[in-house]
């Protein structure tokens, strides 16, 4: 009988290397919506409220960046930087 393997979806969703590879694959496939979806999933997994405070972004900017999925590269960089520090 095989033993069951315990999975930790949250651990995998918050793994920056796996997330980066998924984003890169989306961009290589010309799928910007998929890339933004991966970023949104990652950020939701690490708690958007805490992240917004660390990124020092107004709530409206954070909401717009994730909801409309068309942030500026500067806003995206602030969000991703805050997620790792």
Secondary structure, DSSP 8 states (H G I E B T S, - for coil): --------HHHHHT-HHHHHHHHHHHHHTT-HHHHHHHHHHHHHHT-HHHHHHHHT--HHHHHHHHHSS---HHHHHHHHHHHH-
